[in-house]
Amino acid sequence: MQFFDQGAATPAAGLYGNRKPSPRQRQVIELVAQGLKNSEVADLIGTSEHVVKNHLRLIYDKLGLWNRVELALWYEARRHEEAAYAPENGAMA
């Protein structure tokens, strides 16, 4: 029995690599990566803890992550990548 078309990409191929968090999700990611609790994140962005939990569930699904630690590591890796490729003082080389 054949489950996948041999010519098609695997189901997970490219599933997470090109998905980007929304601006609100990026805000939640940044605060969680700083070590804040869900209730603290909720207070800072002006919403409920339940909404923050929903944001995190969607973020984990979108990025293929399992928990806050992976999310913080993902955030730090992206933050350093962006800093490495950012033009110095806004000047183009």
C-alpha positions, -999 to 999 in steps of 0.1 A, spaced: 0 0 0 14 34 -10 5 64 12 25 92 -4 30 101 -40 67 95 -48 69 128 -67 54 148 -39 73 164 -11 70 147 23 42 162 44 67 179 68 89 193 40 88 231 43 60 230 68 76 252 94 105 269 77 85 296 58 59 303 84 64 336 102 47 348 134 23 377 132 33 410 149 13 401 180 28 366 181 63 381 178 55 404 208 44 373 228 75 354 217 98 382 228 82 385 262 82 347 268 119 346 257 127 372 284 114 347 310 80 363 318 51 341 330 19 340 309 1 362 334 29 388 332 28 387 294 -10 391 295 -7 422 317 19 438 295 0 433 262 -34 441 278 -52 407 274 -60 377 295 -38 348 304 -61 325 284 -54 345 252 -17 343 258 -20 305 262 -38 304 229 -11 326 212 15 302 225 -3 271 213 -6 287 178 30 298 178 42 263 188 22 248 160 33 273 135 70 270 143 70 233 151 81 238 187 70 220 218 76 243 248 88 277 261 125 267 262 125 258 225 106 290 218 133 310 237 161 293 218 143 299 185 139 336 193 176 340 204 188 323 172 167 345 150 176 376 169 213 370 165 208 361 128 190 394 122 218 414 140 245 396 120 228 406 87 217 441 96 237 468 79 259 487 103 246 523 110 220 518 82 246 521 54 247 497 26 280 480 17 
